[in-house]
Amino acid sequence: MTTTEFQVTGMTCGHCEMSVREEVTKIAGVDSVDVSHQTGRLLVTSDVPVDTSAVIAAVDEAGYQAVSA
């Protein structure tokens, strides 16, 4: 298992977290997603290293911005 951490900006509530979680979960190979609007932290767990650009694009699709931490 591999866990990759990202910092997400713009989230203000649980609905924001849900939107990010839904988009990132769609990425092939992603096993779990842990996201917090309070800390801005996104943890993506997968069997193989996840494509960083795919995660950033998924967060963008949800309406927020992410950078690899």
C-alpha positions in Angstrom: 0.0 0.0 0.0 1.1 3.5 -0.8 -0.2 6.7 0.8 0.3 10.0 -1.0 -0.4 13.3 0.7 -1.8 16.5 -0.9 -2.7 19.9 0.3 -6.1 21.1 -0.9 -7.2 24.8 -0.8 -10.7 26.2 -0.9 -12.6 23.6 1.1 -14.9 25.0 3.8 -17.2 22.2 4.8 -18.1 18.6 4.8 -19.8 18.9 1.4 -16.5 20.1 0.0 -14.8 17.0 1.4 -17.4 14.8 -0.2 -16.9 16.4 -3.6 -13.2 15.9 -3.5 -13.6 12.3 -2.2 -16.0 11.4 -5.0 -13.7 12.7 -7.7 -10.5 11.2 -6.4 -12.1 7.8 -5.7 -12.8 7.5 -9.5 -9.1 7.2 -10.2 -8.0 3.7 -11.1 -6.1 2.0 -8.3 -7.3 4.3 -5.5 -8.3 2.2 -2.4 -9.2 4.9 0.0 -9.4 8.7 0.3 -9.2 10.7 3.6 -9.8 14.4 3.3 -10.3 17.2 5.8 -11.5 20.7 5.1 -10.2 21.7 8.5 -6.6 20.8 7.8 -6.8 20.9 4.0 -5.1 17.5 3.9 -5.9 14.8 1.4 -4.5 11.3 1.8 -4.8 8.9 -1.1 -4.1 5.2 -0.4 -3.5 2.9 -3.3 -1.9 -0.5 -4.2 0.6 1.2 -6.5 1.8 4.8 -6.5 -1.0 7.0 -7.7 -0.5 9.5 -10.6 -0.1 12.8 -8.9 -1.4 14.8 -11.9 -4.5 12.6 -12.0 -5.3 13.5 -8.3 -4.7 17.2 -8.9 -7.0 17.0 -12.0 -9.7 15.2 -10.0 -9.5 17.8 -7.2 -9.7 20.6 -9.8 -12.8 18.8 -11.3 -14.3 19.0 -7.8 -13.7 22.8 -7.8 -10.6 23.0 -5.6 -6.8 23.2 -6.0 -4.3 20.6 -4.8 -0.6 20.4 -4.6 1.5 17.4 -3.6 2.7 17.7 0.0 
